[in-house]
Amino acid sequence: MLFLIEYDRNQGEVVTIREYSSTDRQSAETARLDLELELNRRHQKREVVLLEAASEEALRKTHRRYFENLSQLVEAS
């Protein structure tokens, strides 16, 4: 599975998350680029990443910083 994440660093939260099949990598890459261009046009500074994981649950474990706040990250350490 591929996950396209739009993350607002100032707010510390995921704005959008879209899921793609691993076989649909080209569409996911195109969507990532389109999103980055649109955010740039609107002068919005957000992080856009395309990540691969077996499931959203696995993604939430391997990339916790997108889904948990600082105190949650520190507690889990």
mmCIF file as gemmi writes it, N, C-alpha and C atoms, coordinates in Angstrom:
data_model
loop_
_atom_site.group_PDB
_atom_site.id
_atom_site.type_symbol
_atom_site.label_atom_id
_atom_site.label_alt_id
_atom_site.label_comp_id
_atom_site.label_asym_id
_atom_site.label_entity_id
_atom_site.label_seq_id
_atom_site.pdbx_PDB_ins_code
_atom_site.Cartn_x
_atom_site.Cartn_y
_atom_site.Cartn_z
_atom_site.occupancy
_atom_site.B_iso_or_equiv
_atom_site.pdbx_formal_charge
_atom_site.auth_seq_id
_atom_site.auth_asym_id
_atom_site.pdbx_PDB_model_num
ATOM 1 N N . MET Axp A 1 ? 0.837 -1.177 0 1 0 ? 1 A 1
ATOM 2 C CA . MET Axp A 1 ? 0 0 0 1 0 ? 1 A 1
ATOM 3 C C . MET Axp A 1 ? 0.884 1.243 0 1 0 ? 1 A 1
ATOM 4 N N . LEU Axp A 2 ? 0.414 2.25 -0.693 1 0 ? 2 A 1
ATOM 5 C CA . LEU Axp A 2 ? 1.08 3.552 -0.715 1 0 ? 2 A 1
ATOM 6 C C . LEU Axp A 2 ? 0.154 4.555 -0.036 1 0 ? 2 A 1
ATOM 7 N N . PHE Axp A 3 ? 0.747 5.475 0.703 1 0 ? 3 A 1
ATOM 8 C CA . PHE Axp A 3 ? -0.026 6.468 1.429 1 0 ? 3 A 1
ATOM 9 C C . PHE Axp A 3 ? 0.521 7.849 1.111 1 0 ? 3 A 1
ATOM 10 N N . LEU Axp A 4 ? -0.355 8.698 0.602 1 0 ? 4 A 1
ATOM 11 C CA . LEU Axp A 4 ? -0.013 10.075 0.312 1 0 ? 4 A 1
ATOM 12 C C . LEU Axp A 4 ? -0.511 10.916 1.488 1 0 ? 4 A 1
ATOM 13 N N . ILE Axp A 5 ? 0.435 11.555 2.161 1 0 ? 5 A 1
ATOM 14 C CA . ILE Axp A 5 ? 0.109 12.315 3.367 1 0 ? 5 A 1
ATOM 15 C C . ILE Axp A 5 ? 0.424 13.786 3.161 1 0 ? 5 A 1
ATOM 16 N N . GLU Axp A 6 ? -0.538 14.618 3.52 1 0 ? 6 A 1
ATOM 17 C CA . GLU Axp A 6 ? -0.338 16.066 3.584 1 0 ? 6 A 1
ATOM 18 C C . GLU Axp A 6 ? -0.315 16.407 5.067 1 0 ? 6 A 1
ATOM 19 N N . TYR Axp A 7 ? 0.797 16.961 5.519 1 0 ? 7 A 1
ATOM 20 C CA . TYR Axp A 7 ? 0.999 17.194 6.95 1 0 ? 7 A 1
ATOM 21 C C . TYR Axp A 7 ? 1.263 18.669 7.208 1 0 ? 7 A 1
ATOM 22 N N . ASP Axp A 8 ? 0.545 19.232 8.156 1 0 ? 8 A 1
ATOM 23 C CA . ASP Axp A 8 ? 0.72 20.624 8.557 1 0 ? 8 A 1
ATOM 24 C C . ASP Axp A 8 ? 1.644 20.66 9.77 1 0 ? 8 A 1
ATOM 25 N N . ARG Axp A 9 ? 2.886 21.058 9.56 1 0 ? 9 A 1
ATOM 26 C CA . ARG Axp A 9 ? 3.865 21.079 10.655 1 0 ? 9 A 1
ATOM 27 C C . ARG Axp A 9 ? 3.484 22.067 11.747 1 0 ? 9 A 1
ATOM 28 N N . ASN Axp A 10 ? 2.94 23.227 11.359 1 0 ? 10 A 1
ATOM 29 C CA . ASN Axp A 10 ? 2.577 24.229 12.359 1 0 ? 10 A 1
ATOM 30 C C . ASN Axp A 10 ? 1.494 23.727 13.304 1 0 ? 10 A 1
ATOM 31 N N . GLN Axp A 11 ? 0.532 23 12.761 1 0 ? 11 A 1
ATOM 32 C CA . GLN Axp A 11 ? -0.556 22.452 13.576 1 0 ? 11 A 1
ATOM 33 C C . GLN Axp A 11 ? -0.195 21.087 14.175 1 0 ? 11 A 1
ATOM 34 N N . GLY Axp A 12 ? 0.822 20.438 13.602 1 0 ? 12 A 1
ATOM 35 C CA . GLY Axp A 12 ? 1.22 19.116 14.083 1 0 ? 12 A 1
ATOM 36 C C . GLY Axp A 12 ? 0.174 18.052 13.791 1 0 ? 12 A 1
ATOM 37 N N . GLU Axp A 13 ? -0.451 18.142 12.598 1 0 ? 13 A 1
ATOM 38 C CA . GLU Axp A 13 ? -1.489 17.165 12.289 1 0 ? 13 A 1
ATOM 39 C C . GLU Axp A 13 ? -1.553 16.852 10.8 1 0 ? 13 A 1
ATOM 40 N N . VAL Axp A 14 ? -2.052 15.664 10.523 1 0 ? 14 A 1
ATOM 41 C CA . VAL Axp A 14 ? -2.289 15.231 9.154 1 0 ? 14 A 1
ATOM 42 C C . VAL Axp A 14 ? -3.514 15.972 8.63 1 0 ? 14 A 1
ATOM 43 N N . VAL Axp A 15 ? -3.377 16.598 7.469 1 0 ? 15 A 1
ATOM 44 C CA . VAL Axp A 15 ? -4.498 17.298 6.83 1 0 ? 15 A 1
ATOM 45 C C . VAL Axp A 15 ? -5.282 16.308 5.979 1 0 ? 15 A 1
ATOM 46 N N . THR Axp A 16 ? -4.569 15.545 5.168 1 0 ? 16 A 1
ATOM 47 C CA . THR Axp A 16 ? -5.213 14.508 4.359 1 0 ? 16 A 1
ATOM 48 C C . THR Axp A 16 ? -4.305 13.291 4.287 1 0 ? 16 A 1
ATOM 49 N N . ILE Axp A 17 ? -4.921 12.148 4.126 1 0 ? 17 A 1
ATOM 50 C CA . ILE Axp A 17 ? -4.186 10.909 3.863 1 0 ? 17 A 1
ATOM 51 C C . ILE Axp A 17 ? -4.991 10.136 2.819 1 0 ? 17 A 1
ATOM 52 N N . ARG Axp A 18 ? -4.313 9.757 1.743 1 0 ? 18 A 1
ATOM 53 C CA . ARG Axp A 18 ? -4.96 8.999 0.671 1 0 ? 18 A 1
ATOM 54 C C . ARG Axp A 18 ? -4.184 7.709 0.458 1 0 ? 18 A 1
ATOM 55 N N . GLU Axp A 19 ? -4.911 6.664 0.212 1 0 ? 19 A 1
ATOM 56 C CA . GLU Axp A 19 ? -4.342 5.332 0.073 1 0 ? 19 A 1
ATOM 57 C C . GLU Axp A 19 ? -4.375 4.905 -1.393 1 0 ? 19 A 1
ATOM 58 N N . TYR Axp A 20 ? -3.28 4.281 -1.827 1 0 ? 20 A 1
ATOM 59 C CA . TYR Axp A 20 ? -3.159 3.769 -3.192 1 0 ? 20 A 1
ATOM 60 C C . TYR Axp A 20 ? -2.638 2.34 -3.138 1 0 ? 20 A 1
ATOM 61 N N . SER Axp A 21 ? -3.019 1.567 -4.106 1 0 ? 21 A 1
ATOM 62 C CA . SER Axp A 21 ? -2.483 0.222 -4.255 1 0 ? 21 A 1
ATOM 63 C C . SER Axp A 21 ? -1.006 0.32 -4.638 1 0 ? 21 A 1
ATOM 64 N N . SER Axp A 22 ? -0.222 -0.629 -4.207 1 0 ? 22 A 1
ATOM 65 C CA . SER Axp A 22 ? 1.199 -0.642 -4.567 1 0 ? 22 A 1
ATOM 66 C C . SER Axp A 22 ? 1.402 -0.736 -6.076 1 0 ? 22 A 1
ATOM 67 N N . THR Axp A 23 ? 0.432 -1.29 -6.763 1 0 ? 23 A 1
ATOM 68 C CA . THR Axp A 23 ? 0.534 -1.406 -8.217 1 0 ? 23 A 1
ATOM 69 C C . THR Axp A 23 ? 0.15 -0.107 -8.927 1 0 ? 23 A 1
ATOM 70 N N . ASP Axp A 24 ? -0.326 0.87 -8.168 1 0 ? 24 A 1
ATOM 71 C CA . ASP Axp A 24 ? -0.771 2.145 -8.738 1 0 ? 24 A 1
ATOM 72 C C . ASP Axp A 24 ? 0.208 3.275 -8.381 1 0 ? 24 A 1
ATOM 73 N N . ARG Axp A 25 ? 1.487 2.939 -8.368 1 0 ? 25 A 1
ATOM 74 C CA . ARG Axp A 25 ? 2.521 3.898 -7.967 1 0 ? 25 A 1
ATOM 75 C C . ARG Axp A 25 ? 2.524 5.154 -8.846 1 0 ? 25 A 1
ATOM 76 N N . GLN Axp A 26 ? 2.324 4.993 -10.14 1 0 ? 26 A 1
ATOM 77 C CA . GLN Axp A 26 ? 2.345 6.153 -11.04 1 0 ? 26 A 1
ATOM 78 C C . GLN Axp A 26 ? 1.258 7.154 -10.673 1 0 ? 26 A 1
ATOM 79 N N . SER Axp A 27 ? 0.059 6.677 -10.392 1 0 ? 27 A 1
ATOM 80 C CA . SER Axp A 27 ? -1.029 7.572 -9.982 1 0 ? 27 A 1
ATOM 81 C C . SER Axp A 27 ? -0.711 8.259 -8.668 1 0 ? 27 A 1
ATOM 82 N N . ALA Axp A 28 ? -0.12 7.519 -7.75 1 0 ? 28 A 1
ATOM 83 C CA . ALA Axp A 28 ? 0.247 8.097 -6.449 1 0 ? 28 A 1
ATOM 84 C C . ALA Axp A 28 ? 1.307 9.178 -6.618 1 0 ? 28 A 1
ATOM 85 N N . GLU Axp A 29 ? 2.3 8.927 -7.454 1 0 ? 29 A 1
ATOM 86 C CA . GLU Axp A 29 ? 3.351 9.915 -7.709 1 0 ? 29 A 1
ATOM 87 C C . GLU Axp A 29 ? 2.779 11.171 -8.374 1 0 ? 29 A 1
ATOM 88 N N . THR Axp A 30 ? 1.873 10.967 -9.311 1 0 ? 30 A 1
ATOM 89 C CA . THR Axp A 30 ? 1.233 12.098 -9.985 1 0 ? 30 A 1
ATOM 90 C C . THR Axp A 30 ? 0.407 12.909 -8.99 1 0 ? 30 A 1
ATOM 91 N N . ALA Axp A 31 ? -0.328 12.235 -8.126 1 0 ? 31 A 1
ATOM 92 C CA . ALA Axp A 31 ? -1.135 12.916 -7.109 1 0 ? 31 A 1
ATOM 93 C C . ALA Axp A 31 ? -0.244 13.692 -6.147 1 0 ? 31 A 1
ATOM 94 N N . ARG Axp A 32 ? 0.899 13.126 -5.787 1 0 ? 32 A 1
ATOM 95 C CA . ARG Axp A 32 ? 1.841 13.821 -4.903 1 0 ? 32 A 1
ATOM 96 C C . ARG Axp A 32 ? 2.326 15.107 -5.547 1 0 ? 32 A 1
ATOM 97 N N . LEU Axp A 33 ? 2.737 15.025 -6.788 1 0 ? 33 A 1
ATOM 98 C CA . LEU Axp A 33 ? 3.214 16.211 -7.495 1 0 ? 33 A 1
ATOM 99 C C . LEU Axp A 33 ? 2.11 17.256 -7.648 1 0 ? 33 A 1
ATOM 100 N N . ASP Axp A 34 ? 0.919 16.816 -8.016 1 0 ? 34 A 1
ATOM 101 C CA . ASP Axp A 34 ? -0.211 17.742 -8.159 1 0 ? 34 A 1
ATOM 102 C C . ASP Axp A 34 ? -0.509 18.461 -6.843 1 0 ? 34 A 1
ATOM 103 N N . LEU Axp A 35 ? -0.483 17.71 -5.748 1 0 ? 35 A 1
ATOM 104 C CA . LEU Axp A 35 ? -0.737 18.306 -4.436 1 0 ? 35 A 1
ATOM 105 C C . LEU Axp A 35 ? 0.339 19.314 -4.074 1 0 ? 35 A 1
ATOM 106 N N . GLU Axp A 36 ? 1.601 18.977 -4.296 1 0 ? 36 A 1
ATOM 107 C CA . GLU Axp A 36 ? 2.686 19.906 -4.003 1 0 ? 36 A 1
ATOM 108 C C . GLU Axp A 36 ? 2.561 21.184 -4.832 1 0 ? 36 A 1
ATOM 109 N N . LEU Axp A 37 ? 2.219 21.055 -6.103 1 0 ? 37 A 1
ATOM 110 C CA . LEU Axp A 37 ? 2.054 22.227 -6.965 1 0 ? 37 A 1
ATOM 111 C C . LEU Axp A 37 ? 0.882 23.093 -6.497 1 0 ? 37 A 1
ATOM 112 N N . GLU Axp A 38 ? -0.225 22.454 -6.129 1 0 ? 38 A 1
ATOM 113 C CA . GLU Axp A 38 ? -1.392 23.199 -5.655 1 0 ? 38 A 1
ATOM 114 C C . GLU Axp A 38 ? -1.083 23.939 -4.346 1 0 ? 38 A 1
ATOM 115 N N . LEU Axp A 39 ? -0.417 23.286 -3.429 1 0 ? 39 A 1
ATOM 116 C CA . LEU Axp A 39 ? -0.053 23.939 -2.168 1 0 ? 39 A 1
ATOM 117 C C . LEU Axp A 39 ? 0.89 25.107 -2.425 1 0 ? 39 A 1
ATOM 118 N N . ASN Axp A 40 ? 1.806 24.926 -3.343 1 0 ? 40 A 1
ATOM 119 C CA . ASN Axp A 40 ? 2.737 25.999 -3.695 1 0 ? 40 A 1
ATOM 120 C C . ASN Axp A 40 ? 1.977 27.191 -4.295 1 0 ? 40 A 1
ATOM 121 N N . ARG Axp A 41 ? 1.025 26.923 -5.179 1 0 ? 41 A 1
ATOM 122 C CA . ARG Axp A 41 ? 0.216 27.997 -5.775 1 0 ? 41 A 1
ATOM 123 C C . ARG Axp A 41 ? -0.547 28.782 -4.707 1 0 ? 41 A 1
ATOM 124 N N . ARG Axp A 42 ? -1.004 28.06 -3.667 1 0 ? 42 A 1
ATOM 125 C CA . ARG Axp A 42 ? -1.766 28.708 -2.593 1 0 ? 42 A 1
ATOM 126 C C . ARG Axp A 42 ? -0.869 29.245 -1.483 1 0 ? 42 A 1
ATOM 127 N N . HIS Axp A 43 ? 0.446 29.131 -1.668 1 0 ? 43 A 1
ATOM 128 C CA . HIS Axp A 43 ? 1.435 29.601 -0.686 1 0 ? 43 A 1
ATOM 129 C C . HIS Axp A 43 ? 1.239 28.955 0.678 1 0 ? 43 A 1
ATOM 130 N N . GLN Axp A 44 ? 0.881 27.68 0.674 1 0 ? 44 A 1
ATOM 131 C CA . GLN Axp A 44 ? 0.725 26.937 1.92 1 0 ? 44 A 1
ATOM 132 C C . GLN Axp A 44 ? 1.954 26.067 2.122 1 0 ? 44 A 1
ATOM 133 N N . LYS Axp A 45 ? 2.547 26.191 3.276 1 0 ? 45 A 1
ATOM 134 C CA . LYS Axp A 45 ? 3.743 25.412 3.583 1 0 ? 45 A 1
ATOM 135 C C . LYS Axp A 45 ? 3.33 24.164 4.358 1 0 ? 45 A 1
ATOM 136 N N . ARG Axp A 46 ? 3.236 23.093 3.613 1 0 ? 46 A 1
ATOM 137 C CA . ARG Axp A 46 ? 2.895 21.807 4.218 1 0 ? 46 A 1
ATOM 138 C C . ARG Axp A 46 ? 3.843 20.746 3.685 1 0 ? 46 A 1
ATOM 139 N N . GLU Axp A 47 ? 4.018 19.726 4.476 1 0 ? 47 A 1
ATOM 140 C CA . GLU Axp A 47 ? 4.856 18.599 4.084 1 0 ? 47 A 1
ATOM 141 C C . GLU Axp A 47 ? 3.989 17.606 3.321 1 0 ? 47 A 1
ATOM 142 N N . VAL Axp A 48 ? 4.487 17.146 2.187 1 0 ? 48 A 1
ATOM 143 C CA . VAL Axp A 48 ? 3.775 16.152 1.379 1 0 ? 48 A 1
ATOM 144 C C . VAL Axp A 48 ? 4.716 14.968 1.199 1 0 ? 48 A 1
ATOM 145 N N . VAL Axp A 49 ? 4.265 13.782 1.62 1 0 ? 49 A 1
ATOM 146 C CA . VAL Axp A 49 ? 5.104 12.591 1.514 1 0 ? 49 A 1
ATOM 147 C C . VAL Axp A 49 ? 4.298 11.439 0.938 1 0 ? 49 A 1
ATOM 148 N N . LEU Axp A 50 ? 4.995 10.572 0.246 1 0 ? 50 A 1
ATOM 149 C CA . LEU Axp A 50 ? 4.415 9.337 -0.268 1 0 ? 50 A 1
ATOM 150 C C . LEU Axp A 50 ? 5.19 8.208 0.395 1 0 ? 50 A 1
ATOM 151 N N . LEU Axp A 51 ? 4.501 7.43 1.212 1 0 ? 51 A 1
ATOM 152 C CA . LEU Axp A 51 ? 5.14 6.376 1.988 1 0 ? 51 A 1
ATOM 153 C C . LEU Axp A 51 ? 4.521 5.024 1.646 1 0 ? 51 A 1
ATOM 154 N N . GLU Axp A 52 ? 5.323 3.977 1.798 1 0 ? 52 A 1
ATOM 155 C CA . GLU Axp A 52 ? 4.847 2.624 1.533 1 0 ? 52 A 1
ATOM 156 C C . GLU Axp A 52 ? 4.85 1.831 2.83 1 0 ? 52 A 1
ATOM 157 N N . ALA Axp A 53 ? 3.749 1.109 3.061 1 0 ? 53 A 1
ATOM 158 C CA . ALA Axp A 53 ? 3.631 0.268 4.253 1 0 ? 53 A 1
ATOM 159 C C . ALA Axp A 53 ? 2.627 -0.842 3.953 1 0 ? 53 A 1
ATOM 160 N N . ALA Axp A 54 ? 2.679 -1.894 4.742 1 0 ? 54 A 1
ATOM 161 C CA . ALA Axp A 54 ? 1.765 -3.025 4.546 1 0 ? 54 A 1
ATOM 162 C C . ALA Axp A 54 ? 0.316 -2.634 4.822 1 0 ? 54 A 1
ATOM 163 N N . SER Axp A 55 ? 0.121 -1.678 5.744 1 0 ? 55 A 1
ATOM 164 C CA . SER Axp A 55 ? -1.224 -1.228 6.111 1 0 ? 55 A 1
ATOM 165 C C . SER Axp A 55 ? -1.116 0.138 6.774 1 0 ? 55 A 1
ATOM 166 N N . GLU Axp A 56 ? -2.262 0.789 6.974 1 0 ? 56 A 1
ATOM 167 C CA . GLU Axp A 56 ? -2.234 2.071 7.675 1 0 ? 56 A 1
ATOM 168 C C . GLU Axp A 56 ? -1.785 1.879 9.12 1 0 ? 56 A 1
ATOM 169 N N . GLU Axp A 57 ? -2.165 0.77 9.712 1 0 ? 57 A 1
ATOM 170 C CA . GLU Axp A 57 ? -1.734 0.47 11.082 1 0 ? 57 A 1
ATOM 171 C C . GLU Axp A 57 ? -0.204 0.381 11.156 1 0 ? 57 A 1
ATOM 172 N N . ALA Axp A 58 ? 0.406 -0.282 10.195 1 0 ? 58 A 1
ATOM 173 C CA . ALA Axp A 58 ? 1.872 -0.383 10.159 1 0 ? 58 A 1
ATOM 174 C C . ALA Axp A 58 ? 2.49 0.995 9.939 1 0 ? 58 A 1
ATOM 175 N N . LEU Axp A 59 ? 1.89 1.796 9.068 1 0 ? 59 A 1
ATOM 176 C CA . LEU Axp A 59 ? 2.374 3.153 8.817 1 0 ? 59 A 1
ATOM 177 C C . LEU Axp A 59 ? 2.333 3.986 10.091 1 0 ? 59 A 1
ATOM 178 N N . ARG Axp A 60 ? 1.264 3.856 10.862 1 0 ? 60 A 1
ATOM 179 C CA . ARG Axp A 60 ? 1.128 4.615 12.109 1 0 ? 60 A 1
ATOM 180 C C . ARG Axp A 60 ? 2.191 4.216 13.131 1 0 ? 60 A 1
ATOM 181 N N . LYS Axp A 61 ? 2.712 2.999 13.021 1 0 ? 61 A 1
ATOM 182 C CA . LYS Axp A 61 ? 3.793 2.561 13.922 1 0 ? 61 A 1
ATOM 183 C C . LYS Axp A 61 ? 5.152 3.032 13.436 1 0 ? 61 A 1
ATOM 184 N N . THR Axp A 62 ? 5.39 2.956 12.137 1 0 ? 62 A 1
ATOM 185 C CA . THR Axp A 62 ? 6.717 3.288 11.606 1 0 ? 62 A 1
ATOM 186 C C . THR Axp A 62 ? 6.931 4.783 11.413 1 0 ? 62 A 1
ATOM 187 N N . HIS Axp A 63 ? 5.848 5.543 11.283 1 0 ? 63 A 1
ATOM 188 C CA . HIS Axp A 63 ? 5.945 6.998 11.065 1 0 ? 63 A 1
ATOM 189 C C . HIS Axp A 63 ? 5.049 7.727 12.059 1 0 ? 63 A 1
ATOM 190 N N . ARG Axp A 64 ? 5.275 7.43 13.315 1 0 ? 64 A 1
ATOM 191 C CA . ARG Axp A 64 ? 4.436 7.941 14.398 1 0 ? 64 A 1
ATOM 192 C C . ARG Axp A 64 ? 4.384 9.458 14.45 1 0 ? 64 A 1
ATOM 193 N N . ARG Axp A 65 ? 5.438 10.137 14.032 1 0 ? 65 A 1
ATOM 194 C CA . ARG Axp A 65 ? 5.471 11.598 14.171 1 0 ? 65 A 1
ATOM 195 C C . ARG Axp A 65 ? 4.339 12.285 13.415 1 0 ? 65 A 1
ATOM 196 N N . TYR Axp A 66 ? 3.8 11.618 12.393 1 0 ? 66 A 1
ATOM 197 C CA . TYR Axp A 66 ? 2.68 12.2 11.659 1 0 ? 66 A 1
ATOM 198 C C . TYR Axp A 66 ? 1.349 12.032 12.391 1 0 ? 66 A 1
ATOM 199 N N . PHE Axp A 67 ? 1.264 11.104 13.308 1 0 ? 67 A 1
ATOM 200 C CA . PHE Axp A 67 ? -0.01 10.733 13.907 1 0 ? 67 A 1
ATOM 201 C C . PHE Axp A 67 ? -0.106 10.986 15.41 1 0 ? 67 A 1
ATOM 202 N N . GLU Axp A 68 ? 1.015 11.29 16.056 1 0 ? 68 A 1
ATOM 203 C CA . GLU Axp A 68 ? 1.018 11.506 17.498 1 0 ? 68 A 1
ATOM 204 C C . GLU Axp A 68 ? 1.641 12.852 17.814 1 0 ? 68 A 1
ATOM 205 N N . ASN Axp A 69 ? 1.191 13.451 18.93 1 0 ? 69 A 1
ATOM 206 C CA . ASN Axp A 69 ? 1.797 14.721 19.327 1 0 ? 69 A 1
ATOM 207 C C . ASN Axp A 69 ? 3.076 14.449 20.113 1 0 ? 69 A 1
ATOM 208 N N . LEU Axp A 70 ? 3.791 15.509 20.424 1 0 ? 70 A 1
ATOM 209 C CA . LEU Axp A 70 ? 5.097 15.374 21.065 1 0 ? 70 A 1
ATOM 210 C C . LEU Axp A 70 ? 5.014 14.631 22.388 1 0 ? 70 A 1
ATOM 211 N N . SER Axp A 71 ? 4.023 14.935 23.21 1 0 ? 71 A 1
ATOM 212 C CA . SER Axp A 71 ? 3.937 14.259 24.505 1 0 ? 71 A 1
ATOM 213 C C . SER Axp A 71 ? 3.668 12.762 24.332 1 0 ? 71 A 1
ATOM 214 N N . GLN Axp A 72 ? 2.874 12.388 23.344 1 0 ? 72 A 1
ATOM 215 C CA . GLN Axp A 72 ? 2.628 10.966 23.087 1 0 ? 72 A 1
ATOM 216 C C . GLN Axp A 72 ? 3.914 10.273 22.629 1 0 ? 72 A 1
ATOM 217 N N . LEU Axp A 73 ? 4.695 10.939 21.799 1 0 ? 73 A 1
ATOM 218 C CA . LEU Axp A 73 ? 5.954 10.364 21.327 1 0 ? 73 A 1
ATOM 219 C C . LEU Axp A 73 ? 6.923 10.165 22.49 1 0 ? 73 A 1
ATOM 220 N N . VAL Axp A 74 ? 7.001 11.137 23.396 1 0 ? 74 A 1
ATOM 221 C CA . VAL Axp A 74 ? 7.916 11.054 24.525 1 0 ? 74 A 1
ATOM 222 C C . VAL Axp A 74 ? 7.469 9.949 25.489 1 0 ? 74 A 1
ATOM 223 N N . GLU Axp A 75 ? 6.179 9.837 25.743 1 0 ? 75 A 1
ATOM 224 C CA . GLU Axp A 75 ? 5.648 8.79 26.624 1 0 ? 75 A 1
ATOM 225 C C . GLU Axp A 75 ? 5.986 7.408 26.106 1 0 ? 75 A 1
ATOM 226 N N . ALA Axp A 76 ? 5.924 7.218 24.815 1 0 ? 76 A 1
ATOM 227 C CA . ALA Axp A 76 ? 6.153 5.898 24.221 1 0 ? 76 A 1
ATOM 228 C C . ALA Axp A 76 ? 7.621 5.506 24.208 1 0 ? 76 A 1
ATOM 229 N N . SER Axp A 77 ? 8.517 6.469 24.403 1 0 ? 77 A 1
ATOM 230 C CA . SER Axp A 77 ? 9.955 6.173 24.337 1 0 ? 77 A 1
ATOM 231 C C . SER Axp A 77 ? 10.445 5.431 25.548 1 0 ? 77 A 1
